[in-house]
Amino acid sequence: MKARRCVTCRKHRSCGLFWSSLAAFAGALVLSFVAVGLVYASGGFVLDGPDVVGVEPTAFGWSMIGVAAFTVLVMVLAALALLIAWVAAVVDTAELPDKTWFIVLLVTAWSASASWR
C-alpha cells in the first residue's frame, strides 16, 4: 500500500511540473510578444526597409528589450523543466505492468523530434 502511494506521489509531481512549466512557457511567450510589440508601436526600432537595424536609445525601448531577453531565459528554463517532466513520466510508466503508456510516450516523442527535422 505504501509503495503505491509513492508512485502516485511521483506521478502527481511530474504532472504538476509539466503543467506549471507549460504555463510559464506560454506566459513568457505572450509577454515577449507584448514587449516587442510595444517597442515596435512606440517607434523604438530603427528600420531599413523590412529589416530592424537598431533600437532607439530610449529607456522604454531598452527596458522592453530587457523584458524580452528575460522571457527568452524563462522559456529556455521552462523547456528544460518540460523535458525533466517527460523523463519522469517515461520512468514512471516504465514501472507499470502494462507498457502501453510507456510505448505511447516514446513514440510521440520520436514523432515530435522527427517532425522538427
C-alpha positions in Angstrom: 0.0 0.0 0.0 2.8 2.4 0.8 4.7 1.7 -2.5 1.5 2.6 -4.5 1.2 5.9 -2.6 4.8 6.8 -3.5 4.2 6.1 -7.3 1.0 8.2 -7.2 3.0 11.0 -5.5 5.7 10.9 -8.2 3.0 11.0 -10.9 1.4 14.0 -9.2 4.8 15.8 -9.1 5.6 15.1 -12.7 2.2 16.3 -13.8 2.4 19.4 -11.7 5.9 20.1 -13.1 4.6 19.6 -16.6 1.6 21.9 -16.3 3.4 24.6 -14.4 6.3 24.7 -16.8 3.9 24.8 -19.7 2.1 27.7 -18.2 5.4 29.5 -17.6 6.4 28.9 -21.2 3.1 30.2 -22.5 3.2 33.3 -20.2 6.7 34.1 -21.2 5.9 33.8 -24.9 2.9 36.1 -24.6 5.0 38.6 -22.5 7.8 38.6 -25.1 5.3 39.3 -27.9 3.8 42.2 -25.9 7.2 43.7 -25.1 8.4 43.5 -28.7 5.0 44.9 -29.9 5.2 47.8 -27.5 8.7 48.7 -28.7 7.5 48.5 -32.3 4.4 50.6 -31.6 6.4 53.3 -29.9 8.8 53.6 -32.8 11.7 52.1 -30.8 13.1 50.1 -33.7 15.3 51.7 -36.4 14.1 50.1 -39.7 15.8 49.9 -43.0 13.0 48.6 -45.2 11.7 45.4 -43.6 14.9 44.9 -41.6 15.5 46.0 -38.0 18.9 47.6 -37.9 18.9 49.1 -34.4 17.0 50.2 -31.4 16.3 53.9 -30.5 18.3 54.7 -27.3 15.3 55.3 -25.0 14.7 54.0 -21.6 11.4 52.4 -22.6 12.9 50.7 -25.6 15.8 49.2 -23.8 13.7 48.1 -20.9 11.3 46.3 -23.2 14.2 44.6 -24.9 15.4 43.6 -21.5 12.0 42.2 -20.7 12.0 40.2 -24.0 15.5 38.9 -23.2 14.3 37.8 -19.7 11.3 36.0 -21.3 13.7 34.1 -23.5 15.5 32.9 -20.4 12.2 31.8 -18.8 11.2 29.9 -21.9 14.6 28.1 -22.0 14.2 27.1 -18.3 10.6 26.1 -18.9 11.6 23.9 -21.8 14.2 22.2 -19.6 11.5 21.6 -17.0 9.2 20.1 -19.6 12.0 17.8 -20.6 12.5 16.7 -17.0 8.8 16.1 -16.6 8.7 14.0 -19.7 11.7 11.9 -18.5 9.9 11.5 -15.1 6.7 10.3 -16.9 8.7 7.8 -19.0 10.4 6.4 -15.9 7.0 6.2 -14.1 5.3 4.4 -16.9 8.2 2.0 -17.4 7.5 0.7 -13.9 3.9 -0.2 -14.8 3.0 -3.8 -15.7 1.1 -2.6 -18.8 3.6 -1.0 -21.1 1.1 0.8 -23.4 1.6 4.3 -22.0 5.4 3.8 -22.0 5.3 3.0 -25.7 2.9 5.9 -26.4 5.3 8.3 -24.7 8.3 7.0 -26.6 6.5 7.0 -30.0 5.1 10.5 -29.6 8.5 11.9 -28.5 10.1 10.2 -31.5 7.5 11.6 -33.9 7.7 15.0 -32.4 11.5 15.0 -32.8 11.3 13.7 -36.3 8.8 16.4 -37.3 11.4 19.1 -36.3 13.8 17.9 -38.9 
